[in-house]
Amino acid sequence: TAAAAAGVTRPTLSLYETGHRTPGIDVCQALADAYGLTLDELTGRAPLPALRPATPTVDAAEAKRRAAAEARTAERASRHKAAADARAVADEAKKAKARAAEAKRAEKAARLAKIIKVGGR
């Protein structure tokens, strides 16, 4: 922090900033260095450098490209999940059909056994 760089506490720096206290030249120089200013700029003897707008770390085109890539990834994941879900449903349907066929065979076998038993008496 600027206070630490100047060798003062934050409350002391606040007193300097609000005009309740006046720093010595050594503190002023340390604050100027901490803020990247000259001593004249800090004390108002020279104009402050023009403020530059902050440069975004990611420009709009890059953000748009990333968003599109994330959307494609999400869409692919969704399609894969839907396909996996459909396969699971199809597998369950096949199993149910096989169980129904087995039950039908068992029913026919039971009827046949009953007929044989009745006829063989």
Secondary structure as GFF3:
##gff-version 3
##sequence-region A 1 121
A	DSSP	alpha_helix	2	6	.	.	.	ID=ss1
A	DSSP	alpha_helix	10	17	.	.	.	ID=ss2
A	DSSP	alpha_helix	25	35	.	.	.	ID=ss3
A	DSSP	alpha_helix	39	43	.	.	.	ID=ss4
A	DSSP	alpha_helix	60	119	.	.	.	ID=ss5
###
